[in-house]
């Protein structure tokens, strides 16, 4: 065998392209005409071959899956069974294509029973999709092993793609088409038949938006939905449906009756329970799942003073009770090429498919009719020349040639004549043949008229869509719209303060960064226990609706919500659970956030500046970097700016020097490295603070005296000077405040 040298990149590109095209066209994307992926099409066709119609009995799913993978789909049995299960789940598929018997899973995410335990058959909608498949309406190709034939596409008298939607991930592209209401779809199809130039905006007067099997509420504007439908790509907000139930005496409970599409109910309940347990939402007492066949999730508020609308608005932000559903209407067109369709193009593709099916079906029926007319003509000739024909058959050695020569019979006619039975020669049979002949002649005229007249074809399709619309009208169980479209939704404005009862609590943070909250305020916190080797660092008296600001040695500020800090008798939890604080990051200061307060921050290199609390709130777990530090530097001090004089202590431990000067020499900044507060030859800056001239340096403990400003004059100077040896134990007394 001759070897051929090719470049590795060319070989890789060629094979990867083949793989990508195979994935796109034969696995992940649906056909725009019948809305099915190959596995779904093969599944429905195999079930029709097994004669599992809606009026028949059920058959084991294992038998169905076996036929599919044995004859048509050379893939794993589990993938085929998963496809079968999804088509039988009323929470996954808007209009069921398979009628399942047994355990087919639930909205909590529980899996279906094994295929040997479940049974299935086709629904009436699937029969509609397979209708006329035996009348040469679609092309057939050989299966993977060449022993069977399978349809390239189904005739599909039901607009499955836009009605049931589809989702899939291919190579370099994906599809996510939402389901819609069949009654609205049929109205849109009729509208296009009457006016082919209808715009997407005009079609939206009858199709206002998706209609999900699990209901819910769409809270996006018509403009947003229109943009998604026009481009074939976009997204919309979908949230759960809920109502308030009165319990009397002003008490109430919230009942969630519908959840967003493809959201796991049990995970929602687990998430809300977790938020309640960790005190991250302190306005709910408990959550109860009272669901049976219908969804009923009950939320019990702690207090009746909080409005239910405010509670739900916050729950929507914290859980998957509100999702953003992405629309990406990629599908395979009639040329077997992937394409991004808009709403009108999908509807037009279905109408074009139905025109093609109608023409092919009519041609097939016309061919069958003409064949039958041809045979009936031969029979009528027999009745007119009965004796002569009988004589030829009885006496001639080759009656076939003689009959063709004498009566101008065709090959088909003479074969039918020679195959006639004697009972067909009675007079009554002749009348029946004459009647049938006339009916078929009239029928042939109708068929020819259909083929020649586009108006007639349009009328037939109009009747088809009208019949579906009549069956699935808006008052029927399956035709009733489930998803509410609220295009006038106005976001509920609320403050986090509405959720809190403003109870006094104490926040305890250890030296190693373990934090917890304690109910109430105490005079003595010495009985609090810490982990071995750990000790107290901060004890802050506040309320449960307060926010804390944490300043770290890396110059970053983090925001902590007191209501979300764990409570209990244990050691609490690491601060790193609440924010993305690294292991080498020390807690420099922890204090209650108050609006429009100033703080003096300083680094070990002796630089610092004043910053306002309005610039310190971090909106993410990763915090907000305020002080820019070099790699060998770290933040060491953060104190409230309360006076017109500043003090700073720097140097090495054997020779600490103190310097004081007016606070006006320090700028207020939003972020940066700051300016030099004090110069020193060796060591580092330990502490920087402010104080009032009239009161001097005041210590909090009553047994320690303050230092009047007159006593501080020896250390008075200008910014960036070295200072003088500090007053005895000043640093220790400041750190002990």
Residue pairs with C-beta under 8 A, 6 or more apart in sequence:
19 171
20 170
20 171
20 172
23 170
23 171
24 170
24 171
24 172
24 173
24 332
24 338
25 332
25 336
25 338
26 38
27 37
27 38
27 39
27 168
27 170
28 37
28 168
28 169
28 170
28 174
28 175
29 37
29 166
29 168
29 170
29 173
29 175
29 330
29 331
29 332
29 338
30 36
30 37
30 40
30 161
30 166
30 168
30 175
30 177
30 331
30 332
31 37
31 41
31 153
31 161
31 331
31 332
32 161
32 331
32 332
32 333
32 334
32 339
32 341
32 346
32 349
32 350
33 153
33 156
33 161
33 334
33 349
33 350
33 353
34 41
34 129
34 153
34 154
34 155
34 156
34 160
34 161
34 353
35 156
35 159
35 160
35 161
35 162
35 163
35 164
35 166
36 44
36 154
36 160
36 161
37 83
37 166
37 168
38 73
39 68
39 73
39 75
39 79
39 80
39 83
40 83
40 87
40 97
41 150
41 151
41 153
41 154
42 68
42 72
42 73
42 150
43 64
43 68
43 73
43 80
43 83
43 84
43 87
43 98
44 97
44 122
44 126
44 129
44 130
44 154
45 72
45 130
45 133
45 150
45 151
45 154
46 64
46 67
46 68
46 71
46 72
47 64
47 98
47 120
47 121
47 122
47 126
48 122
48 126
48 127
48 130
48 133
49 67
50 59
50 63
50 64
50 67
52 58
52 59
52 64
52 120
52 121
52 122
53 121
53 122
53 127
54 99
54 121
54 122
54 123
54 124
54 126
54 127
56 121
57 121
58 99
58 101
58 119
58 120
58 121
59 119
59 120
59 121
60 115
60 116
60 118
60 119
61 81
61 84
61 100
61 102
61 115
61 116
61 118
61 119
61 120
62 115
62 116
64 84
64 120
65 77
65 80
65 81
65 84
65 115
66 77
68 80
69 75
69 76
69 77
69 80
71 143
71 147
71 148
71 150
72 143
72 144
72 148
72 150
73 80
74 144
74 145
77 115
81 112
81 115
84 98
84 115
84 120
85 100
85 104
85 105
85 112
85 118
86 92
86 93
87 93
87 96
87 97
87 98
88 96
88 97
88 98
88 99
88 100
88 104
88 120
89 100
89 104
89 105
90 96
90 213
91 106
91 107
91 213
91 214
92 213
92 262
93 164
93 179
93 213
94 163
94 164
94 165
94 179
94 180
94 211
94 212
94 213
95 125
95 158
95 160
95 163
95 164
95 179
95 182
95 478
96 123
96 125
97 122
97 123
97 125
97 126
97 129
97 160
97 164
98 120
98 121
98 122
98 123
98 126
99 120
99 121
99 122
99 123
100 118
100 119
100 120
101 118
101 119
101 120
102 112
102 113
102 117
102 118
102 119
103 112
103 113
103 117
103 118
104 112
104 113
104 118
105 111
105 112
107 214
107 259
107 264
107 265
107 295
108 264
108 265
108 266
109 264
109 265
109 266
109 267
112 118
122 130
125 158
125 160
128 156
128 157
128 158
128 468
129 154
129 155
129 156
129 157
129 158
129 160
130 154
130 155
131 155
131 157
132 155
132 157
132 357
132 361
133 151
133 154
133 155
135 360
135 361
135 364
135 365
136 360
136 361
136 363
136 364
137 155
137 357
137 360
137 361
137 364
138 151
138 152
138 153
138 154
138 155
138 357
138 360
139 151
139 152
139 153
140 149
140 150
140 151
140 152
141 149
141 150
141 152
142 148
142 149
143 149
143 150
153 353
155 357
155 361
156 350
156 353
156 354
156 357
157 354
157 357
157 464
157 468
158 182
158 468
159 182
159 185
159 186
159 189
159 347
159 350
161 177
161 331
161 346
161 350
162 177
162 180
162 185
162 343
162 346
162 347
162 350
163 179
163 180
163 181
163 182
163 185
164 179
165 176
165 177
165 178
165 179
165 180
165 210
166 175
166 176
166 177
166 331
167 174
167 175
167 176
167 177
168 174
168 175
170 330
170 338
173 330
173 338
174 328
174 330
175 328
175 329
175 330
175 331
176 325
176 326
176 327
176 328
177 327
177 328
177 329
177 331
177 346
178 210
178 212
178 261
178 325
178 327
179 210
179 211
179 212
179 213
179 261
180 207
180 210
180 211
181 207
181 211
181 479
181 481
181 482
182 468
182 472
182 478
182 479
183 469
183 472
183 473
183 474
183 479
183 481
184 206
184 207
184 208
184 211
184 481
185 207
185 347
186 465
186 466
186 468
186 469
186 472
187 206
187 207
187 469
188 203
188 206
188 207
188 347
189 347
189 350
189 351
189 461
189 465
190 462
190 465
190 466
190 469
191 198
191 202
191 203
191 206
192 198
192 203
192 344
192 347
192 348
192 351
193 351
193 458
193 461
193 462
193 465
195 202
198 344
199 344
200 226
200 229
200 230
200 342
200 343
200 344
201 226
203 229
203 343
203 344
203 347
204 222
204 225
204 226
204 229
204 343
207 343
208 222
208 225
208 485
208 487
209 218
209 225
209 236
209 483
209 485
210 218
210 236
210 325
210 483
211 481
211 482
211 483
212 238
212 260
212 261
212 482
212 483
213 261
213 482
214 258
214 259
214 260
214 261
214 263
214 295
214 482
215 241
215 257
215 258
215 482
215 483
215 484
216 238
216 239
216 240
216 241
216 258
216 259
216 260
216 261
216 482
216 483
216 484
217 238
217 239
217 240
217 241
217 258
217 483
217 484
217 485
217 486
218 225
218 236
218 237
218 238
218 483
218 484
218 485
218 486
219 237
219 238
219 239
219 486
219 489
220 236
220 237
220 487
220 489
221 487
222 487
224 234
224 236
225 234
225 236
225 485
225 487
227 234
228 234
228 235
228 236
228 327
229 342
229 343
230 342
230 343
231 340
231 342
232 327
232 328
232 329
232 330
232 340
232 341
232 342
232 343
232 345
233 327
233 328
233 329
233 340
234 326
234 327
235 324
235 325
235 326
235 327
236 324
236 325
236 327
237 322
237 323
237 324
237 325
238 260
238 261
238 322
238 323
238 324
238 325
238 483
239 260
239 316
239 321
239 322
239 323
240 256
240 258
240 259
240 260
240 316
240 321
240 322
241 256
241 257
241 258
241 484
242 254
242 255
242 256
242 257
242 312
243 254
243 255
243 257
244 252
244 253
244 254
244 255
244 308
245 252
245 253
245 254
245 255
246 252
247 253
250 304
251 304
252 301
252 304
252 308
253 298
253 299
253 300
253 301
254 298
254 299
254 301
254 308
254 311
254 312
255 296
255 297
255 298
255 299
256 295
256 296
256 297
256 298
256 299
256 321
257 294
257 295
257 296
258 295
258 482
259 265
259 268
259 295
259 297
259 321
260 320
260 321
260 322
260 323
260 325
261 325
263 320
263 321
263 323
265 289
265 291
265 295
265 297
266 289
267 320
268 297
268 319
268 320
268 321
269 287
269 289
269 297
271 318
271 319
271 320
272 281
272 284
272 287
272 299
272 315
272 319
273 287
274 280
275 281
275 284
275 318
275 319
276 284
276 285
276 286
276 287
278 564
278 566
279 563
279 564
279 565
279 566
279 567
280 318
280 561
280 563
280 564
281 314
281 315
281 318
281 499
282 302
282 499
282 500
282 501
282 544
282 563
283 301
283 302
283 303
283 306
283 311
283 314
283 499
283 500
284 299
284 300
284 301
284 302
284 311
285 300
285 301
285 302
286 300
287 297
287 298
287 299
287 300
288 297
288 298
288 300
289 296
289 297
289 298
290 296
290 297
290 298
291 297
299 311
299 315
301 308
301 311
302 501
303 501
306 498
306 499
307 498
309 492
310 492
310 494
310 498
310 499
311 499
312 321
313 491
313 492
313 494
314 494
314 499
315 321
316 322
328 340
329 340
329 341
329 342
329 343
329 346
330 338
330 339
330 340
330 341
331 338
331 339
331 341
331 346
332 338
332 339
333 339
333 341
333 349
334 349
334 352
334 353
341 349
351 461
354 461
354 464
355 457
355 461
358 450
358 457
358 460
358 461
359 451
359 457
362 447
362 450
362 451
363 451
365 447
366 444
366 447
366 448
366 451
369 440
369 443
369 444
369 447
370 444
371 412
372 440
373 437
373 440
373 441
373 444
374 410
374 412
374 413
375 412
375 413
375 416
376 433
376 436
376 437
376 440
377 413
377 437
378 409
378 410
378 412
378 413
378 414
378 416
378 417
379 416
379 417
379 420
379 424
379 433
380 430
380 433
380 434
380 437
381 407
381 409
381 413
382 389
382 417
382 420
382 425
383 425
383 430
383 433
385 407
386 425
388 406
389 403
389 407
389 417
392 399
392 402
392 403
392 406
393 399
393 403
393 418
396 402
399 418
400 414
400 418
403 409
403 414
403 417
403 418
404 410
404 411
404 414
409 417
423 429
449 456
450 456
450 457
450 460
471 479
472 478
472 479
473 479
474 480
474 481
496 545
496 561
496 563
497 545
499 545
499 563
500 543
500 544
500 545
500 563
501 544
501 545
502 543
502 544
502 545
503 519
503 543
503 544
504 519
504 520
504 521
504 541
504 542
504 543
504 544
505 517
505 518
505 519
505 520
505 542
505 543
505 544
505 562
505 567
506 517
506 518
506 519
506 520
506 521
506 522
506 525
506 539
506 540
506 541
506 542
507 515
507 516
507 517
507 518
507 538
507 539
507 540
507 542
507 548
507 562
507 565
507 590
508 515
508 516
508 517
508 518
508 525
508 528
508 536
508 538
508 539
508 572
509 515
509 537
509 538
509 539
509 540
509 575
509 587
509 590
510 530
510 531
510 534
510 535
510 536
510 537
510 571
510 572
511 534
511 535
511 536
511 537
512 531
512 533
512 534
513 574
513 575
513 576
513 581
513 587
514 530
514 531
514 534
514 571
514 572
514 573
514 574
514 575
515 560
515 565
515 566
515 572
515 573
515 574
515 575
515 578
516 565
516 566
516 567
516 568
516 570
516 571
516 572
516 573
517 544
517 562
517 565
517 566
517 567
517 572
518 528
518 567
519 567
521 541
525 536
525 539
528 536
528 539
529 571
530 536
530 571
531 571
534 571
537 587
537 590
538 587
538 590
540 548
540 590
540 591
540 592
542 548
542 562
542 592
543 562
544 562
544 563
545 562
545 563
546 562
546 592
546 593
547 559
547 560
547 561
547 562
547 592
547 593
547 617
548 559
548 560
548 561
548 562
548 590
548 591
548 592
548 593
549 557
549 558
549 559
549 560
549 590
549 591
549 592
549 593
549 613
549 616
549 617
550 557
550 558
550 559
550 560
550 575
550 579
550 581
550 587
550 589
550 590
551 557
551 587
551 588
551 589
551 590
551 601
551 635
551 638
552 558
552 581
552 585
552 586
552 587
552 588
552 623
552 635
553 585
553 586
553 587
553 588
553 634
553 635
553 636
554 582
554 585
554 625
554 629
554 634
554 635
555 601
555 603
555 625
555 626
555 627
555 628
555 629
555 634
555 635
556 585
556 618
556 623
556 624
556 625
556 626
556 627
557 616
557 617
557 618
557 623
557 624
557 626
558 575
558 578
558 579
558 581
558 618
558 621
558 623
558 624
559 579
559 593
559 616
559 617
559 618
559 619
559 623
560 575
560 578
560 579
564 578
565 572
565 578
566 572
566 573
575 581
575 587
576 582
576 583
578 621
579 618
579 621
579 622
579 623
580 621
580 622
580 623
581 623
586 634
588 635
588 636
588 637
588 638
589 637
589 638
589 639
591 638
591 640
593 613
593 616
593 617
594 613
595 613
595 614
596 612
596 613
596 614
597 612
597 613
597 640
597 641
598 610
598 611
598 612
598 613
598 640
598 641
598 668
599 610
599 611
599 612
599 613
599 616
599 638
599 639
599 640
599 641
600 608
600 609
600 610
600 637
600 638
600 639
600 640
600 641
600 646
600 663
600 666
600 688
600 689
600 690
601 608
601 609
601 610
601 611
601 626
601 627
601 635
601 637
601 638
601 674
601 688
602 608
602 635
602 636
602 637
602 638
602 648
602 674
602 677
602 685
602 687
602 688
603 627
603 629
603 633
603 634
603 635
603 636
603 673
603 674
603 685
604 633
604 634
604 635
604 636
604 684
604 685
605 629
605 630
605 633
605 684
605 685
606 648
606 650
606 676
606 677
606 678
606 679
606 680
606 684
606 685
607 673
607 674
607 675
607 676
607 677
608 637
608 648
608 666
608 674
608 675
608 677
608 685
608 688
609 666
609 667
609 668
609 669
609 672
609 674
609 675
610 641
610 663
610 666
610 667
610 668
610 669
611 626
611 668
611 669
611 670
611 671
612 668
612 670
615 626
615 670
615 671
616 624
616 626
617 624
618 624
625 671
626 670
626 671
627 635
627 671
627 672
627 673
627 674
628 671
628 672
628 673
629 635
629 673
636 684
636 685
636 686
636 687
637 685
637 686
637 687
637 688
637 689
639 688
639 689
639 690
640 690
641 663
641 690
642 690
642 691
642 692
643 663
643 690
643 691
643 692
643 693
643 695
644 662
644 663
644 664
644 690
644 692
644 693
645 660
645 661
645 662
645 663
645 690
645 691
645 692
645 693
645 709
646 660
646 661
646 662
646 663
646 665
646 666
646 677
646 688
646 689
646 690
647 658
647 659
647 660
647 688
647 689
647 690
647 691
647 697
647 712
647 715
648 658
648 659
648 660
648 677
648 678
648 685
648 687
648 688
648 689
648 723
649 656
649 657
649 658
649 685
649 686
649 687
649 688
649 726
649 730
649 731
649 734
650 656
650 657
650 659
650 677
650 678
650 679
650 680
650 683
650 684
650 685
650 686
650 723
651 657
651 680
651 682
651 683
651 684
652 682
652 683
653 683
655 683
655 725
656 683
656 686
656 725
656 726
656 731
657 678
657 680
657 722
657 723
657 724
657 725
657 726
658 715
658 723
658 724
658 725
658 726
658 727
658 730
659 677
659 678
659 715
659 717
659 721
659 722
659 723
659 724
660 712
660 715
660 716
660 717
661 716
661 717
661 718
661 719
661 721
663 690
665 718
665 719
666 675
666 677
666 719
667 675
675 719
675 720
676 719
676 720
677 685
677 688
677 719
677 720
678 685
678 720
678 721
678 722
678 723
679 720
679 721
679 722
680 722
686 731
687 731
687 734
687 735
689 734
691 697
691 698
693 709
694 709
695 706
695 709
696 706
696 707
696 708
696 709
696 710
696 711
696 712
697 706
697 707
697 712
697 730
697 734
698 706
699 705
699 706
699 733
699 734
699 736
699 737
700 737
701 736
701 737
704 733
707 727
707 730
711 727
714 724
715 723
715 724
715 726
715 727
717 723
